Amino acid sequence: MFHINVWLTVNDPANAARVGELLDQCRRMSLQEPGCERYEVFQSEADPAKYLLVETWTSREHWETHRGAEAARTVYLPQVIPLVTREAHICRRIGS
């Protein structure tokens, strides 16, 4: 399994709702991709301009393919990334 968690901070809080809508669209599209085991989007209650993506892929190769798939090409890279600051963490799971 390949795990990545991504913190996104919306640069202009006025765009927070739009970013949430786009991330939900990415989530739905990504869940249809081969190897996507988990793709969840969380919005901070303490700071609505912060989002957390929690992704689990069957392998790193599946995630790398995802980076060039439709969700990334048409929504995430061109529409979300210009509105946010991104902090990604490739992770390993502790315990079972």
N, C-alpha and C positions, 0 to 999 in steps of 0.2 A: 504494500500500500504506500501511496505517496500523499502526504498531508501538507497543505499550505493554508496559512491564515493571513489575511490581508486587512490591515486597518486603512480605511479611507477617511480623510477629513475634507469636508466640502469647504473650498476656499471662500465662498460667499454664502453664508447661511441662508440667504434668500433662495438658493438653488437646492437646498436640502431635500425638499419633497420631490423635485424632478429627478435628482440623483437616485432617490429611493425607488421611484417608478422604473428607471432604467436598470437598476440593479435587479429588481424583480424580473424584468424581462430577460436579463442575462441568466438569472437562476433557472427560469423555465426552459430556456434554450439549452443551457449547459447540461441540465439533467437528461436531455435526450441524446447526448453525445456518448459514444462508446467509452467505457471505462470510468464514467462519472458515478461514483458511489454515493457521494454526498455533496451538496452545494447549498449552503444556507446563508442567508443575509440577515444580519441583526443591526438594528439601529439603537444607539445608546439612549437611554432614558435621561441620563444626566446631561448629555450634550447631543442634541438631535442632528448636529452636523457631522457626527462620527458614525461610521458604519464598519461592521466587521463581517468579512466573508470567511466562511469556514468550508474548506473544500477537501474532499478525499477522492483520490483517483486510484484506479487499480494499479497503475504504474506511473513512473515519471514520464515515460514515453506517451502515455495517454494524455497527461497534462500538457506536455509539449505540443502534441497535436491540437489540443484544445486552444492553445494560444494562437493558432492560425485558423480556427474554425469560425463559423458564421457569427456566433455571439461576440467573440472578441473583435472580429473584423468590422462588424456593422454597428455594434452598440458600445461595448466596453472601451475600446481604444479611441474611436473617434468622438464619442459623446460623453462618456464618463470621465476618462482620464484628464481632459482639459479643465474639468471643474473641481478636481480633487488633488490632494497630496496623498501619495500612496506609500505605505510601509508594509512590505511583504515579509513573511517569516515562513520559510520551509521548516517543517517540524518533524520530530519523531515522537511517536506515541509512547507514553510511559505506562507500563502495566498492561493488563488485558481487558 
